[in-house]
Amino acid sequence: MTSAVDVHLEVFGTPPAGVWSAPGRVNLIGEHTDYNGGLVLPIALPQRTTATATARDDDLLRVHSAQAGERVEVDLGTVGPRSPSGWAAYVAGVLWALRQEGHEVRGLDVTVDSDVPLGAGLSSSAALECAVGAAASDLFGLDLLDDDASRARLAAACVRAENEVAGAMTGGMDQSAALLCREGHALLLDCRSGETSHVPFHLAGHGAGYVLLVTDTRAAHALNDGQYEARRRASEAAASALGLDSLRDVDPHHLDDALARLADDEQVRRARHVVTEIARVRATVEALEADDLESVGRLFDASHTSLRDDYEVSCVELDVSVEAARSAGALGARMTGGGFGGSSIALVPESDAEDVATAVAAAFAERGWTAPRSFVVTAGASAARDA
């Protein structure tokens, strides 16, 4: 197998200065709460995106993608909202955002490669951004990997790249997970205050042992087609109608009273999901700390129902994967990520993982769908220099 260093040398003619990587992520629970100032609970995946890079003395970005099989050149002076387009926006956007924050950043020669499934709702875009951001930090002496506070600033720059240059109006969970997660832990992130804590996530030690099974449904997943933004606008409109800065400020104990004040049915459903999902994050943390995986499973189930019915971001492939996993013995299952396709997760006994994956595949085959890809994941580490 050709190494990333060898590929970089072949493409650009000079050896790289180093190799950096960042992980994809699975959100255990807390979907569509990040842009509502709420709580999220992601883990970093073992699967990672690498950026093999060398600094340049000019403003030219030359980036080769092993997945796309192409090289793109971008003058950093031309980068801005919605420019460039395509996958290169996630790379060029990071350098642009760092410049916007006052950092002295020049061009790069960079080769990117990844084993994070693309379009699966596992945040391959944030993994790309954060790997490039990590490389830029070291190559230009920005010191943005030194501590959590610095990493949070780099995450914010990567969010800006995705929002403004790539045009995907996501919240900050994905980039925070890629830069702040710790191995063997889930990251409890307060998306309003920025406060974080690390929740142990070791499923193998529970009785006979459990695993987190991810199923990439292969249903196309995209967040820049307007559906995501429509949910965001509806949530913001609901908060405004209630006279609040965000739905985070709704007391879950008085949710019914708040919903009764909303005249728009869509806003009622969107608000109900956000408020109850934030409460489910808190309950999941408590259940994990109490080694109560049965409760975690029930919370997974409730989250999926809410995302399917109130937030309307699921799809038939996600629903079938979730139901098939539950029927085959999962403690609980839910879609993960922004929705409209992508992946589901299931909490299953380790001894049953293969059977659950087989059951999901059989359910897809019965419907004539493309075979899904299921795999077990553990909580991985954050972005770092590899070589």
NUBA-583500 format. One record per residue (C-alpha): residue number from 1; x, y, z. Coordinates in Angstrom, 1 decimal. Layout:
BEGIN
+-----+--------+--------+--------+
!   n !      X !      Y !      Z !
+-----+--------+--------+--------+
! NUM !      X !      Y !      Z !
...
+-----+--------+--------+--------+
//
This chain:
BEGIN
+-----+--------+--------+--------+
!   n !      X !      Y !      Z !
+-----+--------+--------+--------+
!   1 !    0.0 !    0.0 !    0.0 !
!   2 !    1.4 !    3.4 !   -1.0 !
!   3 !    1.9 !    5.7 !    2.0 !
!   4 !    0.5 !    9.2 !    2.2 !
!   5 !    4.1 !   10.6 !    2.1 !
!   6 !    4.9 !    8.7 !   -1.1 !
!   7 !    1.7 !    9.9 !   -2.8 !
!   8 !    2.5 !   13.5 !   -1.8 !
!   9 !    6.0 !   13.2 !   -3.2 !
!  10 !    4.6 !   11.7 !   -6.4 !
!  11 !    2.0 !   14.4 !   -6.8 !
!  12 !    4.0 !   17.5 !   -5.8 !
!  13 !    7.6 !   16.4 !   -6.4 !
!  14 !    8.9 !   17.3 !   -2.9 !
!  15 !    8.5 !   15.4 !    0.4 !
!  16 !    5.9 !   16.8 !    2.9 !
!  17 !    6.7 !   18.6 !    6.1 !
!  18 !    4.4 !   16.3 !    8.0 !
!  19 !    1.2 !   14.3 !    8.3 !
!  20 !   -1.8 !   15.4 !   10.4 !
!  21 !   -5.2 !   13.7 !   10.9 !
!  22 !   -8.6 !   14.3 !   12.4 !
!  23 !  -11.5 !   11.9 !   13.1 !
!  24 !  -15.0 !   11.6 !   11.9 !
!  25 !  -17.6 !   11.5 !   14.7 !
!  26 !  -20.7 !    9.7 !   15.8 !
!  27 !  -23.1 !   11.7 !   17.9 !
!  28 !  -24.5 !    9.5 !   20.6 !
!  29 !  -27.5 !   11.8 !   21.2 !
!  30 !  -28.3 !   15.5 !   20.9 !
!  31 !  -29.3 !   16.0 !   17.3 !
!  32 !  -30.1 !   19.5 !   15.9 !
!  33 !  -29.5 !   20.9 !   19.3 !
!  34 !  -26.1 !   22.5 !   18.6 !
!  35 !  -27.4 !   25.5 !   16.6 !
!  36 !  -30.1 !   25.9 !   19.3 !
!  37 !  -27.6 !   26.5 !   22.0 !
!  38 !  -28.2 !   23.1 !   23.5 !
!  39 !  -26.2 !   20.0 !   24.5 !
!  40 !  -24.6 !   17.3 !   22.3 !
!  41 !  -22.7 !   14.1 !   23.2 !
!  42 !  -20.5 !   12.9 !   20.3 !
!  43 !  -17.5 !   10.5 !   20.2 !
!  44 !  -14.6 !   10.7 !   17.8 !
!  45 !  -14.4 !    7.7 !   15.4 !
!  46 !  -11.3 !    5.6 !   14.9 !
!  47 !  -11.7 !    6.4 !   11.2 !
!  48 !   -9.7 !    9.5 !   10.3 !
!  49 !   -8.9 !   11.9 !    7.5 !
!  50 !   -5.2 !   12.7 !    6.9 !
!  51 !   -3.6 !   15.9 !    5.5 !
!  52 !   -0.1 !   15.5 !    4.3 !
!  53 !    1.2 !   19.0 !    3.8 !
!  54 !    4.0 !   21.4 !    3.1 !
!  55 !    3.8 !   25.2 !    3.5 !
!  56 !    4.3 !   27.5 !    0.5 !
!  57 !    5.8 !   31.0 !    0.3 !
!  58 !    2.9 !   32.3 !   -1.8 !
!  59 !   -0.9 !   32.3 !   -1.7 !
!  60 !   -1.5 !   29.2 !   -3.9 !
!  61 !   -3.3 !   26.2 !   -2.4 !
!  62 !   -2.6 !   23.0 !   -4.3 !
!  63 !   -4.6 !   20.1 !   -2.9 !
!  64 !   -4.8 !   16.5 !   -4.1 !
!  65 !   -7.7 !   14.2 !   -3.0 !
!  66 !   -7.1 !   10.5 !   -3.0 !
!  67 !  -10.9 !   10.0 !   -2.9 !
!  68 !  -11.7 !   12.4 !   -5.8 !
!  69 !   -8.6 !   11.4 !   -7.7 !
!  70 !   -7.9 !   14.9 !   -8.7 !
!  71 !   -5.8 !   18.0 !   -7.9 !
!  72 !   -7.3 !   21.4 !   -7.5 !
!  73 !   -5.4 !   24.7 !   -7.4 !
!  74 !   -6.9 !   27.8 !   -5.6 !
!  75 !   -5.5 !   31.3 !   -5.2 !
!  76 !   -6.3 !   32.2 !   -1.6 !
!  77 !   -7.1 !   35.7 !   -2.7 !
!  78 !  -10.2 !   34.4 !   -4.6 !
!  79 !  -11.6 !   32.5 !   -1.6 !
!  80 !  -14.8 !   33.8 !   -0.1 !
!  81 !  -18.5 !   32.9 !    0.5 !
!  82 !  -19.4 !   30.0 !   -1.8 !
!  83 !  -16.1 !   30.1 !   -3.6 !
!  84 !  -14.5 !   27.8 !   -4.5 !
!  85 !  -17.2 !   25.1 !   -4.9 !
!  86 !  -17.0 !   21.4 !   -4.4 !
!  87 !  -14.8 !   19.5 !   -1.9 !
!  88 !  -12.0 !   22.0 !   -2.2 !
!  89 !  -14.2 !   24.6 !   -0.4 !
!  90 !  -13.7 !   22.7 !    2.9 !
!  91 !   -9.9 !   23.0 !    2.5 !
!  92 !   -9.6 !   26.5 !    1.1 !
!  93 !  -12.3 !   27.7 !    3.5 !
!  94 !  -10.1 !   26.8 !    6.5 !
!  95 !   -7.2 !   28.8 !    5.3 !
!  96 !   -9.6 !   31.7 !    4.5 !
!  97 !  -11.2 !   31.6 !    7.9 !
!  98 !   -7.8 !   31.6 !    9.7 !
!  99 !   -6.8 !   34.6 !    7.7 !
! 100 !  -10.1 !   36.3 !    8.7 !
! 101 !   -9.2 !   35.7 !   12.3 !
! 102 !   -5.9 !   37.6 !   11.8 !
! 103 !   -3.6 !   34.6 !   11.4 !
! 104 !   -0.7 !   34.8 !    9.0 !
! 105 !   -1.5 !   31.9 !    6.7 !
! 106 !    0.0 !   31.3 !    3.3 !
! 107 !   -0.6 !   28.6 !    0.7 !
! 108 !   -0.2 !   24.9 !    1.1 !
! 109 !    0.6 !   21.8 !   -0.9 !
! 110 !   -1.6 !   19.2 !    0.7 !
! 111 !   -2.6 !   15.6 !   -0.1 !
! 112 !   -5.8 !   14.5 !    1.7 !
! 113 !   -6.9 !   10.9 !    2.2 !
! 114 !   -9.6 !    9.4 !    4.4 !
! 115 !  -11.3 !    6.2 !    5.7 !
! 116 !  -14.2 !    8.2 !    7.1 !
! 117 !  -17.2 !    7.1 !    5.0 !
! 118 !  -18.3 !   10.0 !    2.7 !
! 119 !  -21.8 !   11.2 !    2.7 !
! 120 !  -22.7 !    8.9 !    5.7 !
! 121 !  -23.5 !   11.6 !    8.3 !
! 122 !  -20.3 !   10.8 !   10.1 !
! 123 !  -18.8 !   14.3 !    9.6 !
! 124 !  -16.3 !   13.6 !    6.9 !
! 125 !  -16.3 !   17.3 !    6.0 !
! 126 !  -15.3 !   18.4 !    9.6 !
! 127 !  -12.6 !   15.7 !    9.6 !
! 128 !  -11.2 !   17.2 !    6.4 !
! 129 !  -11.4 !   20.8 !    7.8 !
! 130 !   -9.8 !   19.9 !   11.1 !
! 131 !   -7.0 !   17.8 !    9.6 !
! 132 !   -6.1 !   20.8 !    7.3 !
! 133 !   -6.5 !   23.2 !   10.2 !
! 134 !   -4.2 !   21.1 !   12.4 !
! 135 !   -1.6 !   21.1 !    9.6 !
! 136 !   -1.9 !   24.9 !    9.1 !
! 137 !   -1.6 !   25.5 !   12.8 !
! 138 !    1.7 !   23.7 !   13.0 !
! 139 !    3.2 !   24.8 !    9.7 !
! 140 !    2.5 !   28.4 !   10.3 !
! 141 !    3.2 !   28.5 !   14.0 !
! 142 !   -0.4 !   29.3 !   15.1 !
! 143 !   -0.3 !   27.1 !   18.3 !
! 144 !   -3.9 !   26.2 !   17.9 !
! 145 !   -3.4 !   22.6 !   19.1 !
! 146 !   -1.7 !   23.5 !   22.4 !
! 147 !   -4.8 !   23.2 !   24.7 !
! 148 !   -8.5 !   22.9 !   24.6 !
! 149 !   -9.1 !   26.7 !   24.5 !
! 150 !   -6.8 !   27.0 !   21.4 !
! 151 !   -8.5 !   23.9 !   19.8 !
! 152 !  -11.9 !   25.5 !   20.4 !
! 153 !  -10.7 !   28.6 !   18.4 !
! 154 !   -9.5 !   26.4 !   15.6 !
! 155 !  -12.9 !   24.6 !   15.7 !
! 156 !  -14.7 !   27.9 !   15.3 !
! 157 !  -12.6 !   28.7 !   12.3 !
! 158 !  -13.5 !   25.4 !   10.7 !
! 159 !  -17.2 !   26.0 !   11.4 !
! 160 !  -16.9 !   29.4 !    9.7 !
! 161 !  -15.2 !   27.6 !    6.7 !
! 162 !  -18.1 !   25.2 !    6.4 !
! 163 !  -20.8 !   27.8 !    6.9 !
! 164 !  -19.5 !   30.6 !    4.8 !
! 165 !  -17.3 !   29.1 !    2.1 !
! 166 !  -18.8 !   25.6 !    1.7 !
! 167 !  -22.3 !   27.0 !    2.3 !
! 168 !  -23.5 !   24.3 !    4.7 !
! 169 !  -25.1 !   26.0 !    7.7 !
! 170 !  -24.2 !   23.4 !   10.4 !
! 171 !  -23.6 !   24.0 !   14.0 !
! 172 !  -20.3 !   23.5 !   15.8 !
! 173 !  -20.6 !   20.0 !   17.1 !
! 174 !  -18.7 !   18.2 !   14.4 !
! 175 !  -15.6 !   20.4 !   14.5 !
! 176 !  -15.6 !   20.4 !   18.3 !
! 177 !  -15.7 !   16.6 !   18.4 !
! 178 !  -12.8 !   16.3 !   15.9 !
! 179 !  -10.6 !   18.7 !   18.0 !
! 180 !  -11.7 !   18.1 !   21.6 !
! 181 !  -12.7 !   14.4 !   22.0 !
! 182 !  -10.7 !   12.1 !   24.1 !
! 183 !  -10.1 !    8.4 !   23.5 !
! 184 !  -12.5 !    6.2 !   25.5 !
! 185 !  -14.8 !    9.1 !   26.2 !
! 186 !  -17.8 !   10.9 !   24.9 !
! 187 !  -17.7 !   14.7 !   24.7 !
! 188 !  -20.5 !   16.6 !   26.5 !
! 189 !  -20.5 !   19.9 !   24.8 !
! 190 !  -22.6 !   22.9 !   25.9 !
! 191 !  -23.0 !   24.6 !   22.5 !
! 192 !  -24.1 !   27.9 !   24.2 !
! 193 !  -21.3 !   28.3 !   26.7 !
! 194 !  -18.7 !   26.2 !   25.0 !
! 195 !  -18.1 !   24.3 !   28.3 !
! 196 !  -17.0 !   20.7 !   27.9 !
! 197 !  -16.7 !   17.6 !   30.0 !
! 198 !  -15.6 !   14.1 !   29.2 !
! 199 !  -17.9 !   11.2 !   29.9 !
! 200 !  -16.3 !    7.7 !   30.1 !
! 201 !  -17.6 !    5.5 !   27.2 !
! 202 !  -16.4 !    2.0 !   27.7 !
! 203 !  -19.1 !   -0.4 !   26.6 !
! 204 !  -17.1 !   -3.6 !   26.7 !
! 205 !  -16.9 !   -3.6 !   30.5 !
! 206 !  -20.7 !   -3.9 !   31.0 !
! 207 !  -21.5 !   -7.5 !   31.9 !
! 208 !  -21.0 !   -9.7 !   28.8 !
! 209 !  -20.1 !   -6.5 !   26.9 !
! 210 !  -21.8 !   -4.2 !   24.5 !
! 211 !  -20.7 !   -2.4 !   21.4 !
! 212 !  -21.9 !    0.6 !   19.3 !
! 213 !  -22.8 !   -0.6 !   15.9 !
! 214 !  -22.9 !    2.0 !   13.1 !
! 215 !  -24.8 !    1.4 !    9.9 !
! 216 !  -24.1 !    3.5 !    6.9 !
! 217 !  -27.4 !    3.2 !    5.0 !
! 218 !  -25.8 !    4.4 !    1.8 !
! 219 !  -28.7 !    6.8 !    1.4 !
! 220 !  -27.3 !   10.0 !    0.0 !
! 221 !  -26.7 !   12.6 !    2.8 !
! 222 !  -26.3 !   16.3 !    2.2 !
! 223 !  -26.7 !   19.4 !    4.3 !
! 224 !  -26.5 !   22.1 !    1.7 !
! 225 !  -29.8 !   21.5 !   -0.1 !
! 226 !  -31.9 !   23.8 !    2.1 !
! 227 !  -33.6 !   21.1 !    4.3 !
! 228 !  -31.2 !   21.6 !    7.2 !
! 229 !  -31.4 !   25.4 !    7.0 !
! 230 !  -35.2 !   25.2 !    7.0 !
! 231 !  -35.2 !   23.4 !   10.3 !
! 232 !  -32.8 !   25.9 !   11.7 !
! 233 !  -35.0 !   28.8 !   10.6 !
! 234 !  -38.1 !   27.1 !   12.1 !
! 235 !  -36.3 !   26.6 !   15.4 !
! 236 !  -35.2 !   30.2 !   15.5 !
! 237 !  -38.7 !   31.4 !   14.6 !
! 238 !  -40.2 !   29.3 !   17.5 !
! 239 !  -37.7 !   30.8 !   20.0 !
! 240 !  -38.5 !   34.3 !   18.7 !
! 241 !  -42.3 !   33.7 !   19.0 !
! 242 !  -41.7 !   32.7 !   22.6 !
! 243 !  -39.6 !   35.8 !   23.3 !
! 244 !  -36.4 !   33.8 !   23.9 !
! 245 !  -32.9 !   33.9 !   22.5 !
! 246 !  -33.0 !   30.2 !   21.8 !
! 247 !  -35.0 !   27.1 !   22.5 !
! 248 !  -32.4 !   26.2 !   25.1 !
! 249 !  -34.2 !   28.6 !   27.3 !
! 250 !  -37.4 !   26.6 !   27.4 !
! 251 !  -37.9 !   24.9 !   30.7 !
! 252 !  -38.6 !   21.2 !   29.9 !
! 253 !  -40.9 !   21.0 !   32.9 !
! 254 !  -43.1 !   23.7 !   31.4 !
! 255 !  -42.8 !   22.6 !   27.8 !
! 256 !  -46.5 !   22.1 !   27.2 !
! 257 !  -47.2 !   25.7 !   28.3 !
! 258 !  -44.5 !   27.0 !   25.9 !
! 259 !  -45.9 !   24.9 !   23.0 !
! 260 !  -49.4 !   26.2 !   23.6 !
! 261 !  -48.1 !   29.7 !   22.9 !
! 262 !  -47.0 !   28.7 !   19.4 !
! 263 !  -49.6 !   29.2 !   16.7 !
! 264 !  -47.6 !   27.4 !   14.0 !
! 265 !  -47.8 !   23.6 !   14.0 !
! 266 !  -44.4 !   23.2 !   12.4 !
! 267 !  -42.8 !   25.4 !   15.1 !
! 268 !  -44.5 !   23.3 !   17.8 !
! 269 !  -43.0 !   20.1 !   16.5 !
! 270 !  -39.6 !   21.5 !   15.9 !
! 271 !  -39.5 !   23.1 !   19.4 !
! 272 !  -40.8 !   20.0 !   21.1 !
! 273 !  -37.9 !   18.0 !   19.5 !
! 274 !  -35.2 !   20.4 !   20.5 !
! 275 !  -36.3 !   20.8 !   24.1 !
! 276 !  -36.9 !   17.1 !   24.7 !
! 277 !  -33.6 !   16.2 !   22.9 !
! 278 !  -31.6 !   18.4 !   25.2 !
! 279 !  -33.2 !   16.7 !   28.2 !
! 280 !  -32.3 !   13.3 !   26.6 !
! 281 !  -28.7 !   14.3 !   26.4 !
! 282 !  -28.6 !   15.1 !   30.2 !
! 283 !  -30.4 !   11.8 !   30.9 !
! 284 !  -28.0 !    9.8 !   28.7 !
! 285 !  -25.0 !   11.2 !   30.6 !
! 286 !  -26.6 !   10.3 !   33.9 !
! 287 !  -27.4 !    6.8 !   32.6 !
! 288 !  -23.8 !    6.2 !   31.3 !
! 289 !  -22.3 !    7.4 !   34.6 !
! 290 !  -24.7 !    4.9 !   36.4 !
! 291 !  -23.7 !    2.1 !   34.0 !
! 292 !  -27.4 !    1.9 !   33.0 !
! 293 !  -27.3 !    0.9 !   29.3 !
! 294 !  -30.9 !   -0.2 !   29.3 !
! 295 !  -31.9 !    3.4 !   29.9 !
! 296 !  -29.4 !    4.6 !   27.2 !
! 297 !  -31.1 !    2.3 !   24.8 !
! 298 !  -34.5 !    3.7 !   25.6 !
! 299 !  -33.2 !    7.2 !   25.2 !
! 300 !  -31.8 !    6.3 !   21.8 !
! 301 !  -35.3 !    5.0 !   20.8 !
! 302 !  -37.0 !    8.1 !   22.0 !
! 303 !  -34.6 !   10.3 !   20.2 !
! 304 !  -35.2 !    8.6 !   16.9 !
! 305 !  -38.9 !    8.8 !   17.2 !
! 306 !  -38.6 !   12.5 !   17.9 !
! 307 !  -36.3 !   13.1 !   14.9 !
! 308 !  -38.6 !   11.1 !   12.7 !
! 309 !  -41.9 !   12.6 !   13.7 !
! 310 !  -41.3 !   16.0 !   15.1 !
! 311 !  -38.1 !   17.2 !   13.3 !
! 312 !  -38.8 !   15.1 !   10.2 !
! 313 !  -35.2 !   14.5 !    9.3 !
! 314 !  -35.2 !   10.7 !    9.0 !
! 315 !  -35.8 !    8.7 !    5.9 !
! 316 !  -37.1 !    5.2 !    5.1 !
! 317 !  -33.6 !    3.7 !    5.0 !
! 318 !  -32.8 !    5.1 !    8.4 !
! 319 !  -36.1 !    3.9 !    9.9 !
! 320 !  -35.7 !    0.4 !    8.5 !
! 321 !  -32.1 !    0.1 !    9.8 !
! 322 !  -33.3 !    1.2 !   13.2 !
! 323 !  -36.3 !   -1.1 !   13.4 !
! 324 !  -34.3 !   -4.1 !   12.1 !
! 325 !  -31.6 !   -3.5 !   14.7 !
! 326 !  -34.1 !   -3.3 !   17.5 !
! 327 !  -35.9 !   -6.5 !   16.3 !
! 328 !  -32.6 !   -8.3 !   16.2 !
! 329 !  -31.7 !   -7.5 !   19.8 !
! 330 !  -30.4 !   -4.0 !   20.1 !
! 331 !  -31.0 !   -2.2 !   23.4 !
! 332 !  -31.8 !    0.9 !   21.4 !
! 333 !  -31.1 !    2.5 !   18.0 !
! 334 !  -31.4 !    5.9 !   16.3 !
! 335 !  -30.4 !    7.9 !   13.3 !
! 336 !  -27.2 !    9.9 !   13.9 !
! 337 !  -26.1 !   13.1 !   12.3 !
! 338 !  -28.1 !   15.7 !   10.4 !
! 339 !  -30.4 !   13.2 !    8.8 !
! 340 !  -32.0 !   13.1 !    5.3 !
! 341 !  -29.9 !    9.9 !    4.8 !
! 342 !  -26.6 !    8.9 !    6.4 !
! 343 !  -26.1 !    6.5 !    9.3 !
! 344 !  -27.8 !    5.0 !   12.3 !
! 345 !  -26.3 !    3.6 !   15.5 !
! 346 !  -27.4 !    0.8 !   17.7 !
! 347 !  -26.4 !   -0.3 !   21.2 !
! 348 !  -26.1 !   -4.1 !   21.0 !
! 349 !  -24.6 !   -7.0 !   23.0 !
! 350 !  -21.1 !   -7.7 !   21.6 !
! 351 !  -22.1 !  -11.4 !   20.9 !
! 352 !  -25.1 !  -10.2 !   18.8 !
! 353 !  -23.3 !   -7.6 !   16.7 !
! 354 !  -22.9 !   -9.8 !   13.6 !
! 355 !  -26.5 !  -11.0 !   13.8 !
! 356 !  -27.8 !   -7.4 !   14.1 !
! 357 !  -25.7 !   -6.3 !   11.1 !
! 358 !  -27.0 !   -9.3 !    9.1 !
! 359 !  -30.6 !   -8.5 !   10.0 !
! 360 !  -30.2 !   -4.9 !    8.9 !
! 361 !  -28.7 !   -6.1 !    5.6 !
! 362 !  -31.5 !   -8.6 !    5.1 !
! 363 !  -34.1 !   -5.9 !    5.6 !
! 364 !  -32.4 !   -3.8 !    2.9 !
! 365 !  -32.2 !   -6.7 !    0.5 !
! 366 !  -35.9 !   -7.4 !    0.9 !
! 367 !  -36.6 !   -4.0 !   -0.4 !
! 368 !  -34.1 !   -4.1 !   -3.2 !
! 369 !  -31.9 !   -1.4 !   -1.7 !
! 370 !  -28.2 !   -1.0 !   -2.0 !
! 371 !  -26.5 !   -3.1 !    0.8 !
! 372 !  -25.7 !   -1.1 !    3.9 !
! 373 !  -22.3 !   -1.1 !    5.6 !
! 374 !  -22.3 !   -1.9 !    9.3 !
! 375 !  -19.2 !   -1.7 !   11.6 !
! 376 !  -18.4 !   -1.5 !   15.3 !
! 377 !  -16.8 !    1.7 !   16.6 !
! 378 !  -15.0 !    2.8 !   19.7 !
! 379 !  -14.4 !    6.3 !   21.1 !
! 380 !  -11.3 !    7.6 !   19.4 !
! 381 !   -8.9 !   10.5 !   19.8 !
! 382 !   -8.9 !   14.0 !   18.5 !
! 383 !   -6.9 !   15.7 !   15.7 !
! 384 !   -3.1 !   15.4 !   16.0 !
! 385 !    0.1 !   15.3 !   14.1 !
! 386 !    0.9 !   11.8 !   13.1 !
! 387 !    4.3 !   12.2 !   11.5 !
+-----+--------+--------+--------+
//
